[in-house]
Amino acid sequence: MGMAMPNPLVLQLVASLLLAGNPLAPRSLAEVARAEKARRQALKTTGKRYTNADLARYVARERASIPPAAPAALRGEPEPLGDEPTPPAATQPPPADAEPVKDEAWWRARITEARARLERSRLFLEALQSRVNALTNDFYARDDPAQRAVIEQERNRALAETERVGQDVEEQGRAIAEIEEAARQAGVPPGWLR
């Protein structure tokens, strides 16, 4: 009778166990600390970091979206000092019953503001939905009824806020459509609303 050859996978497993040592042997505290440090460093590199340069680009983009006809304070520019002459039109407010001049700057400012509000609401809605999802996962991960009750209350508040913001998004979408329709009826060139 011939001797059967052992499975090569079994031989590899036995060899790796012998070479690696006992995998169940206790590790020193220093080894555990090094492993944890490496794990945390690996986690830090996976996310996006925002710097002051990112903030400066965001502020510059927001300032660029404000039309030049807007007041200096809205554009983020400093107010003129007392010794600098101010134009007479800036010192006298227009009459309350006077209708603003509906030129290209006015239409651009109106549509830009409406789109910015819609974008902020959409981002807020996404953040709220993420919060609801996290609370839902946390709720089902807990066994303690008291903790689940607290989490459920937070989740219900987040759901109510999500519904409210969702309605705001719909209203803001309708407002943009109304601006576009009003511009069409007024004969405004489509390029003014881009």
C-alpha positions as CSV (number, residue, x, y, z in Angstrom):
1,M,0.0,0.0,0.0
2,G,1.3,3.3,-1.0
3,M,1.3,6.3,1.3
4,A,-1.1,9.1,0.2
5,M,0.4,12.5,-0.4
6,P,-0.9,15.2,1.9
7,N,-2.9,18.1,0.5
8,P,-0.5,20.9,-0.5
9,L,-2.8,23.5,1.1
10,V,-2.5,21.7,4.4
11,L,1.2,21.7,4.1
12,Q,1.3,25.4,3.4
13,L,-1.0,26.1,6.4
14,V,1.2,24.1,8.7
15,A,4.4,25.7,7.4
16,S,3.0,29.2,7.8
17,L,1.9,28.5,11.4
18,L,5.3,27.1,12.2
19,L,7.1,30.1,10.7
20,A,4.8,32.7,12.1
21,G,4.9,31.4,15.6
22,N,1.8,31.0,17.8
23,P,-0.8,33.4,16.6
24,L,-2.7,33.1,19.8
25,A,0.2,34.1,22.0
26,P,-0.4,37.3,24.0
27,R,1.0,40.5,22.5
28,S,2.9,43.1,24.5
29,L,1.3,46.5,25.2
30,A,3.9,48.1,23.0
31,E,2.9,45.9,20.0
32,V,-0.8,46.7,20.5
33,A,0.0,50.4,20.7
34,R,2.0,50.3,17.5
35,A,-0.8,48.5,15.7
36,E,-3.4,50.9,16.9
37,K,-1.2,53.9,15.9
38,A,-0.8,52.4,12.4
39,R,-4.6,51.8,12.2
40,R,-5.4,55.4,13.2
41,Q,-3.0,56.8,10.7
42,A,-4.5,54.7,8.0
43,L,-8.0,56.1,8.9
44,K,-6.8,59.7,8.9
45,T,-5.6,59.6,5.3
46,T,-8.9,58.4,3.9
47,G,-10.9,61.6,4.6
48,K,-10.8,65.0,3.0
49,R,-9.1,67.8,4.9
50,Y,-10.3,71.3,4.6
51,T,-7.8,74.0,4.9
52,N,-7.8,77.8,5.1
53,A,-7.1,77.8,1.3
54,D,-10.3,75.9,0.7
55,L,-12.2,78.4,2.8
56,A,-10.6,81.3,0.9
57,R,-11.7,79.7,-2.4
58,Y,-15.2,79.3,-1.1
59,V,-15.4,82.9,0.1
60,A,-14.1,84.1,-3.2
61,R,-16.7,82.1,-5.1
62,E,-19.5,83.4,-2.9
63,R,-18.3,87.0,-3.4
64,A,-18.1,86.5,-7.2
65,S,-21.7,85.3,-7.2
66,I,-22.9,88.6,-5.7
67,P,-23.6,91.2,-8.4
68,P,-21.5,94.3,-8.5
69,A,-24.6,96.4,-7.9
70,A,-24.9,95.0,-4.4
71,P,-23.8,97.1,-1.4
72,A,-20.1,96.8,-0.4
73,A,-21.0,95.1,2.9
74,L,-22.8,92.3,1.0
75,R,-19.8,91.8,-1.3
76,G,-17.5,91.4,1.8
77,E,-15.7,94.7,1.0
78,P,-14.9,97.2,3.8
79,E,-17.1,100.2,4.1
80,P,-15.5,103.5,2.9
81,L,-13.8,105.5,5.6
82,G,-15.2,108.9,6.7
83,D,-12.6,110.9,4.9
84,E,-13.3,109.2,1.5
85,P,-16.1,110.9,-0.5
86,T,-19.1,108.7,-1.0
87,P,-21.2,108.9,-4.2
88,P,-24.5,110.8,-3.6
89,A,-26.6,107.9,-4.9
90,A,-25.3,105.7,-2.1
91,T,-26.2,108.1,0.6
92,Q,-29.8,108.6,-0.5
93,P,-32.1,105.6,-0.4
94,P,-34.5,105.2,-3.3
95,P,-38.1,106.0,-2.6
96,A,-40.1,103.1,-1.0
97,D,-42.6,103.0,-3.8
98,A,-40.0,103.1,-6.6
99,E,-39.6,99.8,-8.4
100,P,-36.0,98.5,-8.9
101,V,-34.5,98.7,-12.3
102,K,-34.9,95.2,-13.8
103,D,-31.7,95.0,-15.7
104,E,-29.3,92.1,-16.2
105,A,-27.7,92.5,-12.8
106,W,-31.1,92.5,-11.1
107,W,-32.2,89.2,-12.8
108,R,-28.8,87.6,-12.3
109,A,-28.8,88.5,-8.6
110,R,-32.4,87.2,-8.2
111,I,-31.7,83.8,-9.8
112,T,-28.3,83.4,-8.2
113,E,-29.8,84.0,-4.7
114,A,-32.6,81.6,-5.3
115,R,-30.2,78.9,-6.6
116,A,-27.9,79.4,-3.7
117,R,-30.8,79.0,-1.2
118,L,-31.8,75.8,-3.0
119,E,-28.3,74.4,-2.9
120,R,-27.9,75.2,0.8
121,S,-31.2,73.5,1.5
122,R,-30.2,70.4,-0.5
123,L,-26.9,70.1,1.3
124,F,-28.7,70.5,4.7
125,L,-31.2,67.8,3.6
126,E,-28.4,65.4,2.7
127,A,-26.8,66.0,6.1
128,L,-30.1,65.4,7.9
129,Q,-30.6,62.2,5.9
130,S,-27.2,61.0,7.0
131,R,-28.1,61.8,10.6
132,V,-31.3,59.8,10.3
133,N,-29.5,56.9,8.8
134,A,-26.9,56.9,11.6
135,L,-29.5,57.1,14.3
136,T,-31.5,54.3,12.7
137,N,-28.3,52.1,12.7
138,D,-27.6,53.1,16.2
139,F,-31.1,52.3,17.3
140,Y,-31.0,48.7,16.0
141,A,-27.5,48.2,17.4
142,R,-28.6,48.9,21.0
143,D,-30.2,46.3,23.3
144,D,-30.9,48.7,26.2
145,P,-34.5,49.9,26.0
146,A,-33.7,53.2,27.7
147,Q,-30.9,54.0,25.2
148,R,-33.2,53.0,22.3
149,A,-35.9,55.4,23.6
150,V,-33.5,58.3,23.6
151,I,-32.2,57.5,20.2
152,E,-35.7,57.1,18.8
153,Q,-36.6,60.6,20.1
154,E,-33.6,62.1,18.4
155,R,-34.4,60.1,15.2
156,N,-38.0,61.4,15.2
157,R,-36.8,65.0,15.6
158,A,-34.4,64.5,12.7
159,L,-37.1,62.9,10.6
160,A,-39.4,65.9,11.2
161,E,-36.7,68.3,10.3
162,T,-35.9,66.3,7.2
163,E,-39.5,66.5,6.1
164,R,-39.6,70.3,6.7
165,V,-36.4,70.9,4.8
166,G,-37.7,68.6,2.0
167,Q,-40.7,70.9,1.7
168,D,-38.4,73.9,1.6
169,V,-36.4,72.4,-1.2
170,E,-39.6,71.8,-3.2
171,E,-40.8,75.4,-2.5
172,Q,-37.4,76.8,-3.6
173,G,-37.5,74.7,-6.8
174,R,-40.9,76.2,-7.5
175,A,-39.6,79.7,-6.8
176,I,-36.8,79.2,-9.3
177,A,-39.3,78.1,-11.9
178,E,-41.5,81.2,-11.2
179,I,-38.4,83.5,-11.6
180,E,-37.7,81.8,-14.9
181,E,-41.3,82.1,-16.1
182,A,-41.4,85.8,-15.0
183,A,-38.2,86.4,-16.9
184,R,-39.6,84.7,-20.0
185,Q,-42.8,86.8,-19.8
186,A,-40.8,90.0,-19.4
187,G,-38.7,89.1,-22.5
188,V,-35.5,88.7,-20.6
189,P,-32.7,87.0,-22.6
190,P,-32.0,83.5,-21.4
191,G,-28.4,84.3,-20.9
192,W,-29.2,86.7,-18.0
193,L,-30.4,83.7,-15.9
194,R,-27.4,81.6,-16.3
